[in-house]
Amino acid sequence: MITKLLFVVALILLTTYIVLLSIDLASSSGPVLVGFFLCLALAFYTVASLKGYVYTVMIFGVVALGMYYPEYFIQIGDFKLTGLITPLIQIIMFGMGTSMSTKDFVSVFKTPKSVLVGVTAQYIIMPLSGFVLALVSDLPAEIAAGIVLIGCSPSGMASNVMAYLAKANLALSLTITSIATLLAPFVTPLLMKLLAGEFIEIDVLAMTWSIIKMIIIPIGAGLLFNKLFSKKTKLLNKILPLISMLGIALIIIVITAAGRDSLLEIGLWLIFLLLIHNCVGYLVGYWYARSFKLSERDSRTIAIEVGMQNGGLASGIAHSIGKIATMGLAPAIFGPLMNVTGSILASYWYRRPTREID
């Protein structure tokens, strides 16, 4: 009963929003759109098969808030909210470190081929496809560079969640994410210099140090904490995922608010390009893995790892070089978008389990 009511209310709100747009009252339709996403998320939460989509729907609600009420998410007093981006990413990376140990890298020695294929796919397919899309996009240089940036970033924790939901190789997913993330401070700046240098000036050393501060130091602290206080990390591992989700939501709303004007101008075109980028990652990642004769399960894992990038880290990099409102737009859009496509792909593969022997 409650589920049906929530879906009905969501439908009414969506219809109302469309009507308001059609009669040129878009400026006053913000609460209606936000209410629609809230009701839809609550409705999804009451249905077991749809629970995995709740966070994604909430992110769209967050984006709507940032678009309609940017003044509340740009600055509080003299403090600019973009200043929260780097600390939030450091907290997320610390959480990743507390959930890791040397055992997580044992699979590198057990299945080195799958790991090597996955990591090379990560840093070949997405950077090159991002570069090509940026070239043909005809977007302003700094916004186009954001497409390259999301391509040059490693995969994030979202890919691990989708690998789990798809019944892919979760251990391989975690290992590829960990290694790609640890390589990012050295690989991402070089790739950006090589590919994004076409669009903007890239200071490799400054970017390397920025990523080290956001990745290596927090993850190292997390690993040390895990080693010294292993019994206490169990509680942290329950709390930090929630903090990470809230942190990512806050990062997205701040970037959306900061880049609102640019999004209104080129939003649909940028979304279309990023959708292509995302789908290319899945498709080419899968067949890249199959070309090396990896199993169906490992190939699915690598497809998810390649298609889903760490948008939060990419946003942090854009912020560190002072281009959050332009270069940070692509990562802000890519995050919610990949969660939608990733959920769909994971559900599709979940219903089509792999054979025991490929």
N, C-alpha and C positions, 0 to 999 in steps of 0.2 A: 504493500500500500504506500509506504513512505517513498520507495523507489519510484513508483509510477508518478506520484505527486511531484517529486523533484524533477523528473524528466518533463512533465507537463509544464511546470513553472519555467524550466530552462527553455522549452520550445516557445512559450509565450514571450519570454524576454528576448529571445533571438528574433522572433517575428516583429516585436516592437522596435528593436534596434534597426532592422531592415527598413521598416516604415519611416522611422525618424531620418534615416539616411536619404530616403527617396523624396522627402519633403524639405530637404536642406536644413535639417536640425541636427546635423552631426555633432556640433559643438556641445550640445546638451545630452548626448546619448552615452556618454562615458559610464555613468553609474549602471545603466542598463546592460552594457556589454560586460562590465566587471561582474555584475550580478549573474549574468548568464554563465560565465565561466565558473563562478563559485557554486551555483546550483548543479552544473554539469559534473563538477569534481565530486560534490557530495553524493550525487546519484551514482557515479562510477564507484565510489567507495563502498556503497551498499551491495554491489554486485561483484562476487569473487573473481570472475573472469575479466573484470574491467579495472580492478584495483591498481594494476600496474600502470594505468594511464592517468591516475589521479594527479601525480606530481607534474606531469607534462601539461595537463589542462590548467593547473594552478599557475604554471609558468606563463602560459598565454594570458591569464588574468593579470599577472604581474606586468607583462609587457603593455597591456591595455592601460593599466594605471600610469605607467611611465609616459605613455603617449598622450593621454588626456590631462594628466596633472603633473607635468614635468617640474613645475616650480617647487614641489614638495620634496623632490628627490635629487636636487642639484646642490643645494647648500643649506645648512642650518646655522644661522648666525654668521660667523666668520669662517666656519669649517665647511670645506667642500667635500661632499660625500664620496667623490672619486678617491679621496685619501684612504678610504676603507678597503679598496680593492686589493692592494698588496697584502695587508695583514690578514684578510680573509683567505686569500690563496695560501698564505703561509700556514694558517690553522688547518686548512684542508690537507695540505701536504704533510703536516705533522701527524694528522690522523692517519694518513696513508702509511707513514713510517711506523706508527705504533702497531699497525696491523701486519707489518712485515717482519720477517726474520731471515736468517741465512738459509733456512729450509725452503723458502720460496724460490730460491734460485737453483735448487737441486735439479729441477726438471730441465734446466739448461743443459746439464750433462747427460740427462736421460734421453732427451729428445732435441739435440742441438740443431738438427735440420729444420724442424718446425719453427723453432724460436728464431733462427737466422732468417728463414724465409719471411716470417711475420714482421720482424724488425726492419728488414730491407724493404719490404712492401710498404711499410708505414712511411719510410723516408724517401721513397721514390715516387709512388703512385700519386699520393695527395699533393706533394709540393709541385710536381710537374703539371698535374691537371689544374691545380689552382693558378699556376702561372699562365697556362693557355687561356683559361676562363677570364683572368684579369686582363690579358692582352686584347681579347675580343669584346670585352664588356663595354668599352667606351665610357667608363665611370671616371669620376675625378681620381687623380693619381693616388691620394692617400686612402680612399675607400677601396680602390682596386687592390692596393697593397695589403689590405685586410684579408682579402680572399687568399692571397699567397700565404699570409701569416697563419690562417687557420689550417692551411695545408701543410705547413712546416712544423706544426705543433704535434706533440705525441698524442696518443690516445689517453683517455681518462677513465675514471671509475665507472662512468655510465656504460662503457663497453663491457666491463666485467659483469655488470648487472644483466645486460642484454644477452651475453654469452650464457649466463646461468639460466635465464628464462628460455633460451633457445635449446637448452640441453646440449650445448656445444662443449668444448674442452675448457672448462673454467680454469684449471691449473695453467694451461698454456696461455689463456687470456691474461691472467694475473701476471705471468712472467713477462709476456711481451709488453704489457703496460708499464711494468716496473723498469725494465731495461730501456725502453724507449724514453721514459720520463727521465731516467738518470743520464741518458745520452743527450737530452734536449739542450742543456746549457752549452754544449759544444757543437752540436749538429744544427740546431735551429738558427743561430746567428749566421753561420756560414751559408746555409741554404737561403736565408733572407737576403744576404749580401749578393749572392749569385743570381737570385730570381727576382726579388723585390727591389733590388738596386736600380732596376729599369724604371721604377715609379717614384721612389723616395730615397734619400740618403740614409744608409744603414751604418751605424757605428758598431762594428762587430764586438769589440772589447766591452763597450758599455752594455750592450745587450746580453753578452755572456755573463757579466757580473750580476746584472739584474735577474737573470734566470737562476743563477746559482743561489742568490738570496731567496728566491721564491721556491726553489726545489731542493737543492742539495742540502742546504743548512737545515731547513725544517724536517726533511725526511731523515737526515742524519740524527737530529735531535730525537725524532720519534723512534728510530731504531735503538738509540741509546736508552731511551726511557723504557722501551719494551724489554731490553736486556736487564736493566737494573730493577725495574718494578713490574715484572711480568704479571704478577697477580692482580695488580691494579689496572692493567690495560683492558681487562674484560669489561669493566664498567665504562671505560673510555670508548671502547669499540662499539658500545651501544649508544653512547651520547654523540660521538663525533660524526657519524653518518647524518644525523638530524641537523647538527650544526653545519655540516657541509652543504646539505640541501638548502638550508636557510641562507647560507653564505652565497651560494650560486644564484639564488633568487634575488638577493640584494644586489649582487654584481650586475645582473641582467637589467634590473629596474633602473639602476644608476646610469648605465651605459645608454639605455633606451631614452631616458630623460635628457641626457647630455647630447645625444645625436638625433633628437626628435625631428628637427627641421630637415636634416639630410634624409632621414627615413621617409618623411612625407613626400620628398621630391623623387627619390629613386627606390623606394621600398620594395615594390612588387618585382621590379627587374632584378634587384639584388637577391630577393628571396628565390626567384627562379634560377638564377645562376648558382646559388648555394645548394639548391635542391639537386641540380645536375652534379655538382661537385660531390655531394654526399652519396648519391646513387652510383657515380663512377667508382667511388671508393669501395662500395659493396661489391659491385659487379667485377671490376678489374682485380680487386683483392682476392676474390674467390677463385677466379680463373688463373691468376698468378700462382696461387697455392696449388691448384690442380695441375698446373704445368710442371710442377716439381714432384708430381705423383704423391702428394700428401693425401691422407685419408679425407673422406667427406666431412667428418667431424672437425678435423683440424682446419680444413679449408673454410668451413663455415665460421669458425672462430676467427681466422685471419681476416675474412671479409668484414666481420663486425669490428674488429680492431682497426682496420684501415679506414672504414667509413665513418667511424665515430671519433672525433677529436676532442682534445681538452680545451673547450671554449673558454673556461675560466682562466687558464694559464695564458692563452692568447690575448685575452682582455687585459691581463696584468702586464703583459709585454707592451701592448699598445699604450697603456697608462704610463708605463715607465719611461716611454720616449715622448710623452706629452701629446699623444694623438688619439685619446680615448673616444672623442666625439666623431672621428672619421675612420681611422684604422680599426677602432674597436667595434664598429657596427657589424661587420661580417661575423666575428666570433659571437656577438650577442644574439644574432639571428640564427646562426648555425646550431647553437646549443639546443633551443627548443625544437628546431626542425629535425635534428638528428634523433631526438628522443621519440618523436612521432614515427619517423620512418624505421628507426631501430626497433620500436615496440611492434610495429607491423611485421617486420622481417622475423623477429624473434618468435612471434605467435605463429607465423607461417611455418617456420622450421620446427617449432615445438610439435605441430600436428603431423610432421613428416620426419619421424625419428630415423637416424642413420642405422645401417646394418652394423652388427657387431664387428664384422670383418669387411673392410672396403677392398 
